[in-house]
Amino acid sequence: MSLVPSIVATLIPSQFFVFTLSNPLTHDCYLRGPLLRIAVLDSPKPPSGNDVPTVAAMIVPAHRESDWIFSTESGQSHLLHSNPDVSRLVLIGNLPPGDFVSSIYVRPPANLAARREKEKLEMELGPLLIALHPQVCFGIGMLEPRFLTYEDTVVFRVTICTGTGPIVGEFLVEDVEVETEHGGRKDFRRRLRFKRMPNLIQSEVRLIPSLVTDGWMNDLNLDLFSLKKMNDVKFEVDPRVLIPTYLNAMVSGIFLIVTPLDRRAQLEIVPRALCLGVGGGSLLHFLNAQLGFHVVGVESDGLLLDVAQPRFGLRVGDRMNIFHEDAAGLLEVVSCGLSQQRTDGLAGCLRSKFDVVMVDLDASDARFGNVCPPTNFFTKPVLLAAKLVLHDHGVFVMNVVVVNDEIYSALVLELKTVFYKVFQMVVRDQENYILVATLSPLARHEPCTAFSIRMRLREAVSREYIGSIKEV
C-alpha cells in the first residue's frame, strides 16, 4: 500500500493502515532491506479537551518482523494500549520474510555499540515520524520525535508448530528461553499463543532438556539455542509447576473454601473442578496432580486439544476428563435442565456438583473492550448456570482482561447480583484481574494436617496472592 497524505492528516479512532517506504537509512544497520514496513494505528480514544495528540514510534526488534506482536493489528493495538498517553503509534521495521513457521529469534547483545546504533536509527528516522503526525500537531512549536522501546524477557525463541483452529483461529507453539538472574539456571519454557491476541500467553509450561540415550543430562547450563542444535537432546514438558502468574492467582481463589474442602476430604470425598477453557492444560494438570482434584475440562476448539496432548503433556486419565464442547453453550444447557437428557460422558460428569468452576477463556474479538472472557460470560443467564453446577460452599473463579474500567465494573456488578460475595486479585506486572465469587459465607479456618488442601495450597502457590484476596 502506498501512503495517502489525507489519511495521515487526521486522527481517526482505531484507524489502522500499513504502507511500504523506500529505505531512507544511510548507515549500515539491521534495517537494511530496500523497503521498510510502516504500520500506523490511532488510539480508539481521542485526546481529551485541548490536549495535543502524542505520536510515538517503535522500531521493530531485529528478527521479530514476523512476530504477530509486531506484524498484526491486534498485536499493535495491545502495544498502543500499554502506552495510554499515545494517540498514534507507528511501527517501523523490515518487511516480514513471510516464513513464520521457521521463525527463530536470538536477542542481540545489549552493549554500547547496540545503544549507539539505536540512537542513530532514531535520529535518521525522526523526519519520517514527524511527517506522520496529524495536522493538528503542527503550528504549536518544534515537534520532537518520540521513540518507544519494546522490552520483554525472551532471549531465544523458535516456533515448533502452527495451526488454525475453527474457534481460536491461527495459533503457534514456541519454545523460549527467558532471562534469569545473573549466573542463574537457564529457564526454558513452551508457550501457546493466538494470532488474534498475540501479546497474551495462552499456556506456558516448563521445558526440561534430557539426553535421548539414557534420559539423563549433565547440568552444563547450556542455552536453548545451543541445545536445539544437538541431535541427542530431547525436550520434555513439566506441567507440575504453574508458571503464569495469573494461574497462580486463580488457584489462590480456592483458599476461600479450604475449610469445607478439608472437611469433605476427611470423609474421603474427592474435590471436583470444572475448568472452562483448556488451552495447553497446565491449570488442569496442576489441580489434578498437586491438589488432588477430579478435573473436568471443556474446550471449544478440538484442534487445540489435539495439540495440547503431544506438545504440553495433557493426559486424560484418572480423575481427569476432557471434552470438546462450547463452554457458554454448555452452561446454558445446564441452566435449562437439558443436560439430564444427554447420555454422553460429559453429561455424566455434570450430574455431580463441583467445588470450583474456573473460567479461563479469551474473547474472539478484543475490539469490543474485553479480552477475556467472552461477552456471554458477562450475562446473568450464564453466571446463574455456573452457580447451578456449584456446591453451596463452592467458588467461581474467572480470569478477566478488559481494556476499560466500565466493562470491568459492569461484570463485577453482575456477579454481585448472582453470588453471595465477590473478591478480586490484581496480577502484578500484567493486565489480569482475577474475580472470585462465593455462594455462602466463608467458614473459619481450622487446624489442618500436612496433607490437607490448605497446606498443599500454601506450598504450591505464592502467599502474595493468597494475602491479596480482597472483597470488591
N, C-alpha and C positions, 0 to 999 in steps of 0.2 A: 504494500500500500504506500502511496506517496502522500506527503503531508499537504493538507488543505489548510491554509492560513486561518480561515474563518473558524475552524474547529478549535484552534489553539486560543483564539482571541477571547473566548467566553468560557467561564466555569459553568459546567452543566452537571448537576448532581449525578454521580455514578457513571459519568461519561468515560468510556474506555476506547482507546484507539492505539494501533500499532503501525509503525512505518519503518522503512529501512532508509539508511543515510550513508552516503559515501564516507568512508572513514577519514575524519579530518586530522587525526593524530599524526604528529611529525616525528615522534621518537619511538624507539623500539620498545614494545611492551606486549602484554598478553592480549590486548585488544588490537590484533594485527591483521584481521581479515579485511578484505576490500569494502565490506559493508558492515554497518552496525545495526543492531535491532534496538529501536526506541519504543518503549511502551509507556503510555501516559494514562493515568487513572485519576479522576476527580473524586473528591470525598462526597459521600451521599448527603452530608450536611454542609450547607453553605456557611461562610463566615458570618458570625453574629454581628449585628449592628453595622458600624462603620469600619470594622476591622479589615485591614488589608490582607488578602489571601497569602498564605505561606506556601511557597513552591519549593520542593526539595527533590534531589536526585539520589539514586543509589546505583553504584557500579556493580553489576552482577559479578560475583566472585569467579575467578578463573576455573574452568572445567565444571561449572554448575549451570551453564546456559540451558541445558535440557531439563534441569530440575524443575518440577512443577511449581515450586515455590516462586520461581522467577519467570517461568515461561507461560503461566496461565493467569487469567483474570482473577480467579479465586485466590491464587497464591498472592498476587499483588494486592488484592483487597485486604487480606489479612495483614500484610506489611503496612498498609496505609492505616488500618485500624490500630496498629501498635504505635502509631505516631499521630495521636488525635489532634495535634496542633497544625498538622499539614493539610492543606486544601487540595494540593495536586502533587502526586508522586510520579516521578519519572524514573524508569529503569533503563539503564544503558549497558549493553553487553554485546558480545559476539552473537552471530546468528547460531541458533541451536543446530548441532550436527544432524539431528533427525534420527539418530540411532539410540533410543532411550534404553533399550534392553541391555546394552553393553556399557551403560553409563558407569564410569569409575571416577571417583573424586579423591584426590590427595591434597590435603591442605598445604599450601605453600608456606615456607618458613616466615615467621613474623619478625624480621630483622630490620636493621636500619635501612638497608637498600630497598626493602619492600615498602617501608613507610615513605621513603623519598619518591618511589615510583608512583605511589598512590597520590601524593601531593602534586606531582607533576601532571598526572592524569586529570585530577580535579581542576587544575589551573587551565589546561588546554580544553577541557570540556565545559568550562564556565560560560563562554559565549553561547554555546548550544542551549544550556539550561536557561540563560537569560531570555533567549528567543522563544522559549516555551512557556514563558509567563503569560498569564491572561492580560488583556489590555488594561484592566483596572489597576494593575501594579505599576504601570509606567506614569511618569509625571509627578511622583512623590519623593523624588530623590534618587540617589545612586542605588541600584539593585545589587545585592551581594549574593552570589550563587551559594546555595546551601547543599552540602552533601551529607548523606547519612551512611553509616557503616553497618552492614549485616554481620552479626556475630552469633555463632552457636557453638556447641561443644564437639561437633563432628570433626574428627581428624582424618578418617578414611571411610569411604562408603563405596559399596559395589551393589548393583541391582542383581538379584539372583533369579527373580521371575516376575512376570507381569501377567495381568489377565483383565478381563472385562466381565463383571458380574451383572446379571439382569437387574439388580436393585442398586448396588453401590456404584456401578459404572466401572471405569478404569481404576485399577489398583496395582500396587507393586509390593514386593517383599525385598528388603535390602538388609545386608549385613553392614554394621558400622562399628568403628572404634571411636570411643568418646574420650574426652580429656579426663585425666586423673591428676591427683596431686603429684608434685614433682617426685619422681622416683617410685611412685606407687605401682601396684599391679595393673597390668593392662585391662581395660574394660571393653569387652566385646558384646554386642547386642544384635538381635534380629528384630526388625521393625516391619509393621504393616502400615501403609499409607494409602489414602484415597486421593485421586486426582481432583475431585470436587472440593476437597478440603485438605490440600497437601501439607499445610503447616501443622496440622494436628496428627500426632502419632496415635493410630488406632489400637495397635497392640505392640508390646515390646517385651522380649524375654532375654535372659542372659544367654550368651553363646559360649560354649566350652570347647576348646580345641583338644584333640587327642590323636595319637598315632593309630593308623589303620591296623597295623600288625598286632599290637597287644593291648590297645586301648589305654596305654599309659604314656605320659609325656613329661619329660623334664621341664621344670619351670624355667624356661630360657627367657621369659619376659619379652618374646618377640612381638613386633607389632603385627596388626592384622594384614597389612599389605604384604609382609614377608611370608606369613603363614599361608595366605591364599595361593602363593606361588609354589608351595611344597606339595608334591603329589601324595606323600604318605601321611598327610594330615587330614583328618575329617573333623566336622563340627557337629556338636550336639547341643540341643537347647535344654536349658534348666529352668522350668517354669515354677520351681518351688518358691522363688523369691519374687515379690511384686516390685517391679521397677518403676512404673509410672506412679508419680506421687498422688495423682488423683484417685488411683485404685486403692492406695493405702488409706486415703481419706474415706472412700466408700466403705471399705471393710471396717473402719473405725466406727461407723454408724451402728454396727452390731453391738457395740459396747453398751448401748442404751437398754438392751434387753438381755444382757448376760445372766441376770439373776433367774428369770424364768427358764432360760435355756439350760442353765446348770441344774435347776430343779428337775427338769424333764430328763436330763442326761442321767441323773441318779436313778430314774425309773427305766433306764436303757431305751429312751425314746431318741431316735436319731434326728437332729435338726434338719430342716429342709429349706432349700433356697431355690427360688425361681429367678433365673438370670435372663433378662430380655435384651438380646444383643450378645453375640458370642465373640466375633472377631477372631483373634488368634487363640482365645480360650484361656488366657493366663489367670483371669479372675476366677473362672470356674474351677480350674485345676487347684488354685490356692484354697478356695473354700472347701474343696473335697479332700485334698491331701493334708493340709495343715490344720484345718479346723474341724474335720470330720463330718461335713455336711453331705447329705444326699442332694445332689445338684441336678436341676432340670434346666437345660439351656435351650433358648429359642432364637433362631437366626433366620432372617427372611431371605438371605441370599445363599442358595445352595452351593454356589461355586466357592464362596469363602470357606464353607465347611470342608470342601474338598482340599483346599489349600492349607487349612489350619492343621489337619492331621499330619501330613508329612513335614511341613515347614515349622510348625510351632509345637509339635508333640501332643496335640489334643487327642485324647483317647476316650472312647466310650467304654464303660465297664462297670465295675462295682460301684453302685450308688452315683453313677454319672450317666445321665441320659441327655442326648442332644436331638433336637427336632428342627426340621426345615419348615418354618411357619412364619407368617406375618405377626409380629408381636402385638400391635394395637388391635388387629383384627381378631386375634386370639382372645384378648381381654373382652372385646365386645361380644364374642360368642359366649364367654363365661357369664357376662352380665345378663344375657338373655336366657341363660339356663340351657343353651343348646349343647353345651359340652357333654351333658348327660346322655345325649343321643348318639354320641360318637363312640366307636368301639376300637379306635386305634390306640397305640401306646401312649400318646400324649394325653388322650382323654383319661386313661388310667392314672397317669401322674397327677392330673388336675383334680382327681376326686378326693385327694387328701390335701389339707390346707398347708400353707407354707409359713415358716417363721420369718423369712426375709424375702422381699421382692426387690431385685436390683435392676435398674434401668440404665443401660449404657448404649444408647442409640444415637446416631447422628441424623440430622435433617438432610433431606435430599437437596435443598437449596437454601443456603445461608443468607441469601439476599433478603429474606423475609424477616430477618432480625434474630433468629435463633439458629445456632449451630448444632446444638443437641439439647434435648431430644427433639423428635419431630413434633410438628404443631399439634397433632391429635393428642399428644400426651399433656397438652395444656388444657384439655377439656374435662369437664366434670364426669361425663359418662365413662371415659377411660379410667380416670382416677378412682371412681366408685367400683369399677370392675376389679382394679388392682386390690382395693380394700376387701372385696369379697373373697379373694383367694388367700387372705392372711388370717392367721390365728388372732385371737383377741389381744395377745401380747406382742403381736408381730410388728415389723418395722418395714417401711417403704423407703428405699434409698435411690436417689436419682442424680446422675451426673448432668450438670447444666452448664452450657456455654452460650451466652447471649451477647449481642453487640449493643444493646441499650438497656438502661435500668428499668424502663417502663414495662418491657416484656417480662423481666425477672420479677418485678413487683406483682404483676398480674398472675404469674404462676404461683407465687407464694400465697397470694390471696385465695386462689382456687384450692390449693392444698389445705388451707386453714378451714375452708368450708366442708371439707370431706373428712379430714383426720382430726384427732384429738389435739395434738401439739405438732409444731413444725420447728425443726432445728436446721442450722446450716454450718458448714465449714467452708472457708475460703482457702483454696490451694495456693501455696506460696509459689511465686515466680511463674504462675500460669493464669489463665483466664477462667478456670473452672470454679464453679460453686457446687458443693455437694449438699443437697437438700435431703433431710431425714425426717420422715413423718411417722408418728406413733398412733396406735389405736386406743391406748389406755394409759393411765398414769404410770410413771416409772416406778419399778419396785426397788426397795432399798437393797444395797449391796450386802451380801452375806459372805461369811468365811468360805474360802474355796480351796480345793486341793491343787496339787501341782499339775494335774491333767485336766483341770476344768477349762471350759471355753474362755473364761475370763483370763486365766493365766496364759493360755496359748495366744490370745489376742495381744496381751501385753508384750509377749516375747516376739510376736510376728510383725507388728505394725508400730509405727512411731508414736510415742506418747504425746508428741506435739499435736497430733490430730485428735487423739482421744481427749486431750485437755482443751481443745479449741472448739468443741461442740457447743454452740450457743443457741438458745431459743430465739426464734425470729419474732 
